[in-house]
Amino acid sequence: MKIYSGKVSIIAKARNLAAAVADIARNPRMAGAEVFARRKRVCLSCEWFDAAGNFGLGECGKCGCTAAKLRFAASRCPAGRWK
């Protein structure tokens, strides 16, 4: 059952994006294919994830990020489901 509540505020999205960019700047490596696939499976099954959000890129209901975040090794799940 999805508990996605709608929209993450633009201020929260900006704050979370800034934190993600800082993490990626410190470690710009891309996640390997296996890590990406595992993260994607977790997100697609998560009650916070809306696959249609962010113009079809997917959107996390906890932080507002897109599924693009899954590709970076330094990215973290705001719900603690993957790192």
N, C-alpha and C positions, 0 to 999 in steps of 0.2 A: 504494500500500500504506500503510495507516494504521500509525503507530508509537505511537499514543496509548497510554500506559502505565497508565492507570487514573485515579488521583486525585492532584490537587495537594494538598499538605498544607494544613490549615486556616490554619496560621500563614503560609504562603506566599501563600495567597489573601488573607488580611487585609492583608499587607504590599503586595501588588499592588493591592488595592482602594484602600488609602490613597494610594498613588502616583497612581492613576487619578483619584481624587477631587480631589487637589491640582492635577493638570493641568487638569481640567475647571473647577475653581474659578478658575484663572488665565485660562482661555479658555472660557467657557460656551457658545460658539456651537455650533450643530448642524452636522453635516456635510451638504453638499448631497446631493441624490438621486443624482447621478452618482458622487460619492465613496463614498457608502454602498453603492451597487450594486457598484462595483469591489472594495471591501473584502470584501463578502459573497462574491463569486465567489472571491476569493483564499482566504478562510477555509474555504469549503465544499470547496475542492479540497486543502486543507492536511492533511498527515498527522498534525498535532497536534490537529486539530479533531474533536470528537465531537458531532455534531448532536443526539444524544439526551441529552447531559449537561445538568446543571442543570435538571432537570424539563422537558426539551424546548426550553429556550432556547438550547441549544448551549453547549459548554464548550471552552475552549482548554486543551490539555494542557501548555502551557508556563507559563501564568500563572493558569489557573482562571477567567478572565473569561467572561462570557456574550457572546452576539452583540449585546447592547444597547450594548456598548462601541463598536461600529461607527458608531453614530449621532452621536458627539461628535467635533467637528473636532480637538480636542487629543489624542485617543486615539492610541496607538501600538501596533504589533504587537511582542510580545516576541521574535519570531523575525526581526524586521526585514523582513517581507514587504510592509508598507504603513505609511504614516504619516498 
